[in-house]
Amino acid sequence: MNLHKTLAAISGMTMLSRITGLAREILFARAFGASAFTDAFNIAFRIPNLLRRLFAEGAFSQAFVPILAEYKNQRGEEQTKHLIDHVATVLMWMMLVTCVAGIVATPFVVYFIATGLQYNQDAFHASVVMTRIMFPYIGFMAFVALAGGILNTWKEFKIPAFTSVLLNLSFIVASLFVAPFMDQPIYAMAFAVVVGGILQVALQVPALMKIGMLPRLYLNPAIGLRDEGVKRVLKKMGPAVFAVSAAQLSLMINTNIASRLEHGSVSWLSYADRLMEFPTALLGVALGTILLPSLSNAHAADDTTEYSALLDWGLRLTFMLAMPAAVGLATLSTPLTATLFHYGRFDTLSVAMTGHALVAYGVGLIGLVVVKILAPGFYAKQDIRTPVIIAVIVLIATQLMNTVFVPKFAHAGLALSIGLGACLNALLLFWGLRHRGIYTPRPGWGMFLVRMTGALLVLAGVALWIAGKFDWIALQAHPLLRIGALLLVMVVCALAYFGPLFAMGFRLSEFKRIARR
């Protein structure tokens, strides 16, 4: 498999997802701004998303994909299909029970996650209603996670990477054509989540049929629970759920803290997080998607050299692209926020507050991306215990940092704690891989970092200088001119980074040789 071509294909799909996601956020910001009701929606959307990451995309994929790869490589198509059928049956029943219980207990869940909403009963009620509307989304996403794990193992990466585009399109249609006609317009976005989930499931079915791996679901979950492979997946999921729970518990605590800060704090963090998703998805998610099945195959073949080389390739590419993205987010926070969101109900205060959160997130961007590269190094070896221990350490450290940063920087302090916590997570994962001899850096890292540091210094200076030439708030009256100015700044910044990098001797052929291996 050509890693560069595969990464380009996934990144292209992911870029389309992020562009449509950004369009959805721009329309959302224009229509609703940042208020107690936008906070209510973001909190409501966070609850099914949290459970999705716990039981579907996060813990489930980490436990399921390595075992699926083992079955595919060693046990043949028939046993692999039986595993998929039984895992799908158990997963769907788990999601059904979770969904029903969640709908019943929604008021208590919302209160637990966002105690600050209790002081605004209208916003609290809206959050409860929207959470109940969106709860079925976790069931749809469980199937999407299952399908994505199967398709990625069969090296069919494009469909899983494209699915989130459908959710974004659902949001866009709802904000433009449904919300204006509803008594409570924000509810339209909750219905859009459910429609988006249905569309994502519908897209996966033909792809699974094409490879002959569409799951057969049984009415009796005991059939699946008796399967030896399912027992192994569930056994691995236990620690994985705990590992993901640590990160999600930290997110819940941060959401609770933000709900008790100034109205709009949850929304400001959400808008900044959307901008952060560009580099984290294009690099971290795309590379992690490629690496987990590739590493699982290398582990199954007992090829330790290939295993280490894959991690090295991922880390070098991540540093080369994530570090300038971090510098760009930190130095261009106001231009980016103003150009993308400063319309309609999204006022000047929201530009400043979202920009502060974006700068804070940028500090930890490299950690957020590198974690997605290093964690598969453990999961592919079916070692989930180590990431669990590290996740607990990071949870404690993040909340300790909150006690220091939130009183000083309010909502931006929460973003800073998350970023620095991710950097600590990445360092501990790296130490674990090196300490166990799983990863050995290839020669040339020293000169690579020297070149990159020089180029980053040039980038930071140029970005601050050229961005300061425009009044980004005043340009609200000339949106096309502001968009043109931002594009000009970004082109100049790209030249300011890659120009010195190539002048100092960097060549893309270094990555191509590693990728071919």
Phi, psi and omega in degrees: 000129176280110186295323181294316180295319179295316178298318180298319180295313180294318180296325177297314177295319180293322177299317177299319178298316183288327177294314177293326176295321178293321177299319179296320180290324178297314179294321178296315180296319180295320184280324190239341181066220178226109185212185178297327181283327174290324173300319180299318178294314182298323177292316179297318180292329182292330184293305176295328176297320179298312180294325177300317180289329179290310191255348184241270188298322186279277186297318183296311182298320181296326180274324189280315188299313179299321180289321176299317179298321178297314179299314182298320185278333190240340189243355176092167187292321184296311179294325178297317179295320177299318178301313181298316179300314185288320177297317180298319180298311181296318181297316181294320177294321177300317182291324179297313179296316180298318182295313180298314180297321181294319179297319179295319187264013187306313181303320180290322180294315180297317180297319182294320184279328184220077181296336180295337181290342182297338181277354175229092188297326178296316179292321179297314179299317180298321180295320178296313181298314183291325177297316179296321178298320188272351185303321178301342180304326182293328177293317178297319182289333175296317177295319180297320178295318177299311180297320179298318178298319179294309184296321178295323179294329176273013179062028175257086190269338193290315182298311178301324180290335184273340192304320184295341176301324182294322176296317180296319178297323177298318177299315184297314179298317181296318182291328183274320192242349181248311184306318183298342185256007181257148178298321175242092189305327184296336180295334180300327182289329177292317176296328179297326179298315181295315179299318178299321178297317179298317180297322180294321176297315182299326180290328185285328188301309179299324180295321178290322178297324182299323180265004177074028184234027175291122185296145170259124183264138179254143177291334180261108181294340181298332178300317178287322183295337179280347183289133182297321179294321178297318178301321179294318179297315180296322178296320178286330181293330181305300176298325181295318176300319179296319180296312179292326180300323180299315179293319181289327175297320176298319179295320178297317179298317180295321178296319179298316179298315182297326180293340180262001174269194181302142177305133182104348184298316178298320181290319178301317178295323180294317178296317178296321179296325178298319177292325177295332184292339178301298180291324182293324180282314183297327181256298187296308183291316181297313180293319179298323178297319179288316190290321185301308177293325179294317177294321179298320178294318178296322178293318179297327178273000181057038180259087184292329180294314178296321180302310180293320181296323178297316178296320181296316178300315180297318181293317180296314179297322179296311180298319183296327185255329183282325182296314176295328176297320179296316178297319180297316179297321182288320185272338183244027184299315180291312176303317181295311183294316182294315184293323186272325190241344191282070180215158175056237184279356181274104190267183183296322178300318180294326176300312181295315184291319176294322178298319178299317179295323181294319176299316181295318177298320182302328179301323184254013184302316183299323178293318180299323181280316184297326177303322181288345176269319186279324182302318176301338176298332175270316185297322181296334176269010180059032175256101180255344182298316182297310176300330177297311180301315181296320180298321179294317178300316181294321177303311180297315182296319181297317181289329174294321178294326177301322181295337179268314190276324184296316177299332182272318190240007179054230185297328178295331176297325176296316179296320180295319179297318179297315181296313180292326176297320178295322177296318177297318178302313181297318180296318181290321176296317179299315180299320180296318179293321179289317183298326181269000179074014180287323181237129175237115181301138177283159181299152174104001181295322183300308180294325178301314181290324178297312179300315184295319180298316178300316180294324179294322178297318177297315180302312182299316180296315181294319181298314179296321182292309186286327179293329180288353181278352184237146173265094190291331179285315181295332180288002176303328181288346181230072187301320180294321178295321180293319177297317178298320179296318179295318178298319177298314180299318182291321177296315179298319179295321178298316177295323181293336179267306186286332177301301177300326181298312179289326179296331179273007172106003179289140178224137179297336181300335178299319179286324182296320179296317179295318182295322179296321177300000000 
